[in-house]
Amino acid sequence: MENHVNMVALLHMIAGAFGLVLGIFILAGALGASLLIGLNATSDEALIAVPVITVIGLLLSGLTMICPLLGILTGIGLLRRAPWSRVLCIVVSILYIPVYVPFGALLGIYSLWVMVSNETSVLFQNPPA
């Protein structure tokens, strides 16, 4: 089961990196749209549209990056066999299932299968020094 835990850690870190890149693209798209609207619209239209699009872009990119950041933190903790990382992995895996369909759902189900196993709980009761 130790190999499965290492694989889950690696997959969470890879998924987290992809999620961060996605969040950066969302932020860049929203800021680019705000810039284009600000340059091409009349001042009255831009006065309303630019702040709204910027705030929505910041919120979407921030929400998009929360789960991947937790996934990266989970992966690091799992590799170090930190006891808290098992619980965090279960929470993040449950969040991945409905949010990141289909690959996040597969990762979430696989991670849950590994983390709720009795053999895995033994690994985290006696973490390496």
N, C-alpha and C positions, 0 to 999 in steps of 0.2 A: 504494500500500500504506500510505501515511502516514495516509490517512483510516480505513483498517481498524484501524490501531494506536490511533488516537484513539478509535474506536468501542469497541474492546476495553477500553481504559482506562476509559471512561465506564461501560460495562456492568459491569465488575468493581467499580467504586465503588458503583453502584446496588445490585448484588447484595449487596455487603458491608453496605450500610446496612440492607437488608431482613433479612440474617442477624443483625445486631446487635439489631434490634428483636425478632426471633424469640427470641434468647437472653435478652433482658430479659423477655419474656413467660413463658418457661420458668422463669426465676428467680422472678418474681413469683408464678407458680402454685405452685411448690414451697414458697415461704415462706408463701403464703396457706394452703396445705394444712397445713403445720406449725402455723400459728397456730390454725386451726380444730380440729385434733386436740388441740393443747395445751389449748384452752379447754373442749372437750367430753368428753375422755376422762378416765378415772381416772388418778391420778398414776402408777401402775405401768405402764399402757399407754402413757401419754404419755412416760414416761421412756425407753422404747425407741423409739417411733415417731418422735418429733419430731427427734432427732438424725439418724436414718437418712434420713428424707425430706429434711431440710435438706442433708445431705451429697450425696445423690443429685442433688438439684436444683442444687446448686453445681457438681457435676461435669458434669452434662448441659448446663447453661447455659455453662459455661466451654468445653467441647468444641464447643458450637454456635457460639461466638463466635470461635474461633481462626481458622478458615478465612475468615470474612468480614473479620476484621482484616487478614489477609494479602492478601485481595482488594483492600481499600482501599489498602493500602501498594503493591500492585502497580500499581493504577490511577494513583496519584500518580507512581510511578517511570516508568511508561510515558509519561505526559504530559511528563515532564522528559527523556525519552529516556536515562535512566540505564541503563548496560550491565547491571547486576545485575537490573533489573526484567524483562528478557526471560526470564532463567532462572527467576526467581521466578514469572512468569506461566505458564510451562510446568508447573512443579510444582503451582501452585494449580489450574490447569486440569485436570490429571490427578486431583487430589483432588475437584474438583467433579463429575466424570463419574459416579462411583458414589454419591456422597453426596446430591447435590441433584437428584434425578430429578424431572421431566424438564427443567426450565429450566436447572438447573446443568449438566446433561449437554450441552444445546445450546450453552450458553456455553463450556463446556470444549472441545468439539469445534471450535467456531468460533475460539476463542482459539489452540488448537493449530495450526489451519490457518494462521492469520496469523503466529504466532510462528516456525514452522519454515520459513517461506518464505525464499528467498534474498534477495528484495528487502527483507524486514524486517531481516535480519542486516546489510545495508548501512546501514540507518538507525541502528542501534545501534553501529556501528563508529565513526561520526563524529557523536557527539551535538552538538547546538547548544550554543554557549557560554552 
